[in-house]
Amino acid sequence: MTLWAGIVAAFGTIGMIVAGLFAARATTRAASATAEATQAAARVQAEPNQRAADLQAFQAIRDDMQEEISEMRTEQHSLKSLVRAFAWYVGELTTQMRGHGIEPPAPPTRVDEYNRTGV
């Protein structure tokens, strides 16, 4: 082998090693970029599912709250009608007592306030 053939062979070998290192480095970076892209795609794909799960949870909470509000309104209506019935009943009893010459005791302050304001 001549001197020039040896130098060319050495440069060729060094060139192949350097090319191999660049290829390995590029392959590693490509694999890293592919992994990041796969993770990003998974996040994008999972987001609608998460939104749907959040929507279902909010709808369940809303339905529960609406049911509770409905029950509270029913109870409030019942209590208001009870107070009105008692007020009417006590008014009738007071009228009967006065009709028989008996002065009924003064109502409590809160009852007097309710009779004046309706609240």
C-alpha positions, 0 to 999 in steps of 0.5 A: 500500500502506498503512502497516499492510499494509507492517508486516504484510507485513514481519512476515509475511516475518520470521515466514516466515524465522524459521519456515524457520530453525526448520524447517531446524534441526529437519530437521538435528537429525532427520537427526542423530537418524536417523543415530545410530539407524541406527548403533545399529541396525547395531551391534545387528544386527552383535552376533549375527554377531560373537558367532557368529564368536567362538563359532566361533573359540573352538570351533576353539581348543577342538578344537585343544587337545583334540586336543593333550591327547589326543595328550599323553595317548597319549604319556604312556601310551606312555612309562609303559608303556615305563618299566614294561617297562624296569623289568621287563626290568632286574629280570629281568636283575638276577635272572639275574645274581645267579643266576649269582653276579654282583652287578649295579651299583647303580642310579642314584639316580633309578631307586632313587627310582622303585623305591621310590615308583613315581613 
